[in-house]
Amino acid sequence: MTLIPLISALAAAPERAPASAGARYGYDPGARHRPIAAAIAIGLPAALVVAVALSPMVVEEAPHTIPLVGTLIELPKTPPPEPDPQPDVKAQPRTDTAADTPDTVFKLPSDNSNSVADGPVILDPPPLPPGPAVELDPPAPPKLVTAQIDPRYAGQFQPDYPPRQQRAGVEGSVVVRVLIGTDGRVKAVELVRADDPAFFEATKKRALAKWRFKPATRGGVAVESWRAMTVSFVIRDV
């Protein structure tokens, strides 16, 4: 129960006050209501302050949130649903109707200048029978030109006569094979036959030092080649 109804009841009750001296002799219509108005003007704010102070205060507590503790479980992804198979729709054959057929047919004038006259039929000639296979000859190898004695050095080919064989009057001959380089010089000497070993040694010494040739060529290019040479040793009377 609050104080507001109590204050209202007190304000409504009549207040008996002793008659003043002035009331005995005269009528004052507002004298009765002045104490009540003063009591209401002072008591009403005080009653409101007391009522607010004594009214219970309602304090709402904030809701407590309990943290959730657990294990995160990853759910497998659901594959998208397969599309529903659509029924095969076969194309209906088109039927010509009266609407597709033109009502009027225009006949184009014929132009004889563009006509093609029938002529004889030309057939492709039959294929020829296969002939004998033609074998191509391989290209001939370049021609080899053998080495020749250089005439500028022809007088230097005769070797010196071995002194011992000359005093003894021994005559004879020697056959050798010489390797002629691309520069015309003798690079090697091989014995084929000799009547006396001294004749071979004298010929070998002269060939390596003095013999000169025009080198052999193959296709115009100088190449090394072997050549056999025969040298005679004859004693001449002076």
C-alpha positions in Angstrom: 0.0 0.0 0.0 1.4 3.4 -1.0 1.0 6.8 0.6 -0.8 8.4 -2.3 -4.3 7.1 -1.2 -3.6 8.1 2.4 -2.7 11.6 1.4 -5.9 11.8 -0.7 -8.0 10.7 2.3 -6.4 13.3 4.5 -7.0 16.1 2.0 -10.7 15.1 1.7 -11.4 15.0 5.5 -12.9 18.3 7.0 -10.6 20.2 9.3 -12.1 21.7 12.4 -10.4 24.8 13.5 -11.3 27.1 16.2 -13.2 30.1 15.1 -11.2 33.2 14.9 -12.3 36.4 16.3 -12.9 37.7 12.9 -15.3 34.9 12.1 -17.5 35.7 14.8 -18.3 39.0 13.4 -17.9 38.4 9.6 -18.1 35.6 7.0 -14.8 34.5 5.3 -15.6 31.9 2.5 -11.9 30.9 1.7 -10.7 30.6 5.3 -11.6 27.0 5.6 -9.8 25.8 2.5 -6.4 27.5 2.9 -4.8 25.0 5.4 -5.9 22.1 3.2 -4.4 23.6 0.0 -1.1 24.3 1.9 -1.0 20.8 3.2 -1.5 19.4 -0.3 1.1 21.7 -1.8 3.7 20.7 0.7 2.8 17.0 1.4 2.3 15.8 -2.1 5.9 16.3 -3.3 7.2 14.9 -0.1 4.9 11.9 -0.3 6.1 11.2 -3.9 9.8 11.3 -2.8 9.1 8.9 0.1 7.0 6.6 -2.2 9.8 6.5 -4.7 12.4 5.9 -2.0 10.4 3.1 -0.3 9.3 1.3 -3.6 11.4 -1.9 -4.2 14.0 -1.6 -7.0 13.9 -4.5 -9.5 17.3 -5.3 -10.9 17.4 -7.8 -13.6 20.5 -9.8 -13.8 22.1 -10.4 -17.1 21.7 -14.0 -18.3 24.7 -16.2 -17.8 26.0 -17.8 -21.0 27.5 -21.2 -20.5 30.2 -21.9 -23.1 29.7 -25.0 -25.1 32.5 -27.5 -25.0 32.7 -30.2 -27.6 34.4 -31.6 -30.7 33.8 -30.2 -34.2 32.6 -33.0 -36.4 32.9 -32.3 -40.1 30.0 -33.8 -41.9 30.7 -35.3 -45.4 29.6 -33.1 -48.2 26.4 -34.4 -49.8 26.9 -34.7 -53.6 24.5 -32.7 -55.6 21.5 -34.7 -56.8 21.7 -36.1 -60.3 19.5 -34.4 -62.8 16.4 -36.3 -63.7 16.8 -38.0 -67.0 14.8 -36.2 -69.6 12.8 -38.4 -72.0 14.1 -38.5 -75.5 11.9 -36.4 -77.6 12.0 -37.7 -81.2 11.5 -35.1 -83.8 8.2 -35.7 -85.5 8.4 -35.9 -89.3 7.1 -32.8 -90.8 4.1 -33.3 -92.9 3.3 -30.9 -95.7 -0.1 -29.3 -95.1 -2.2 -27.2 -97.3 -0.7 -24.1 -95.7 2.8 -25.0 -96.7 1.9 -25.4 -100.4 1.7 -22.1 -102.3 -1.5 -21.4 -104.0 0.1 -19.9 -107.1 2.9 -21.5 -109.1 4.9 -19.1 -111.2 6.5 -20.6 -114.3 9.8 -19.1 -115.2 10.5 -18.5 -118.9 12.9 -20.9 -120.4 16.1 -19.6 -121.7 17.5 -21.7 -124.5 20.9 -19.9 -124.4 21.7 -21.5 -121.0 20.7 -25.0 -122.0 23.3 -27.8 -122.2 23.2 -30.0 -125.2 23.8 -33.7 -124.9 27.1 -34.8 -126.4 29.2 -37.9 -126.6 30.2 -39.4 -123.3 34.0 -39.2 -122.8 35.4 -41.9 -120.6 38.8 -41.8 -118.8 41.4 -43.8 -120.7 42.3 -47.1 -119.0 45.6 -47.1 -117.0 48.7 -48.3 -118.8 50.1 -51.6 -117.8 53.2 -51.3 -115.6 56.4 -51.5 -117.5 59.7 -53.0 -116.5 61.5 -51.6 -113.6 64.2 -49.2 -114.6 67.4 -49.5 -112.5 69.4 -46.4 -112.2 73.1 -46.8 -112.4 75.0 -45.5 -109.4 77.1 -42.5 -110.1 80.6 -43.3 -111.2 83.3 -42.6 -108.7 85.6 -39.7 -109.4 88.4 -40.5 -111.8 91.8 -41.2 -110.3 94.8 -39.7 -112.0 98.0 -41.4 -111.0 101.1 -39.6 -109.8 103.6 -38.6 -112.5 107.3 -37.7 -112.3 107.8 -33.9 -112.1 109.9 -33.2 -115.2 111.7 -30.3 -113.4 113.3 -32.9 -111.1 113.8 -35.7 -113.6 117.6 -35.3 -113.6 117.8 -36.0 -109.9 116.2 -39.4 -109.8 119.3 -41.5 -110.5 121.0 -42.4 -107.2 124.7 -42.5 -106.6 126.5 -45.7 -107.5 127.7 -47.6 -104.4 131.5 -47.2 -104.5 132.2 -50.8 -103.4 129.9 -52.3 -106.1 131.3 -49.9 -108.6 134.9 -51.0 -107.9 133.9 -54.6 -108.0 132.1 -54.1 -111.3 128.8 -55.3 -109.9 125.8 -54.2 -111.9 122.1 -54.7 -111.2 118.7 -53.1 -110.5 116.2 -52.5 -107.6 112.4 -52.2 -107.5 110.8 -50.1 -104.8 107.4 -48.8 -103.9 107.2 -45.2 -102.8 104.4 -43.4 -101.0 103.8 -40.0 -102.7 102.2 -37.3 -100.6 99.8 -34.6 -101.7 102.8 -32.2 -102.0 104.6 -34.5 -104.4 107.3 -35.6 -101.9 108.2 -39.2 -101.1 107.0 -40.1 -97.6 108.0 -43.8 -97.5 110.0 -46.3 -99.5 109.4 -50.1 -99.5 111.7 -52.8 -101.0 110.2 -55.0 -103.7 113.3 -56.6 -105.2 117.0 -55.7 -105.3 120.1 -57.4 -106.8 122.2 -56.0 -104.1 121.2 -54.5 -100.7 123.5 -51.6 -101.5 121.4 -50.7 -104.4 118.3 -50.4 -102.3 120.0 -48.3 -99.7 121.3 -45.9 -102.3 117.8 -45.7 -104.0 116.0 -45.1 -100.7 118.4 -42.3 -99.7 117.9 -40.5 -103.1 114.1 -41.0 -103.2 113.5 -39.4 -99.8 115.9 -36.5 -100.5 115.5 -35.6 -104.2 112.5 -37.3 -105.9 109.6 -35.1 -106.7 106.2 -36.0 -108.3 103.0 -34.5 -109.5 100.6 -36.0 -106.9 97.7 -38.2 -107.8 94.3 -36.6 -108.0 90.7 -37.9 -107.5 88.1 -35.6 -108.9 90.6 -32.8 -109.1 91.7 -33.1 -105.5 95.3 -34.2 -104.6 95.5 -37.5 -102.8 98.3 -39.8 -101.5 99.2 -42.7 -103.7 101.7 -45.5 -104.0 103.9 -46.0 -107.1 106.4 -48.7 -108.1 109.8 -47.5 -109.4 112.6 -49.5 -111.0 116.2 -48.2 -110.8 119.1 -49.7 -112.8 122.8 -49.6 -111.8 125.0 -49.8 -114.8 128.8 -49.1 -115.0 129.6 -46.9 -118.0 133.0 -46.4 -119.5 134.3 -42.9 -119.2 
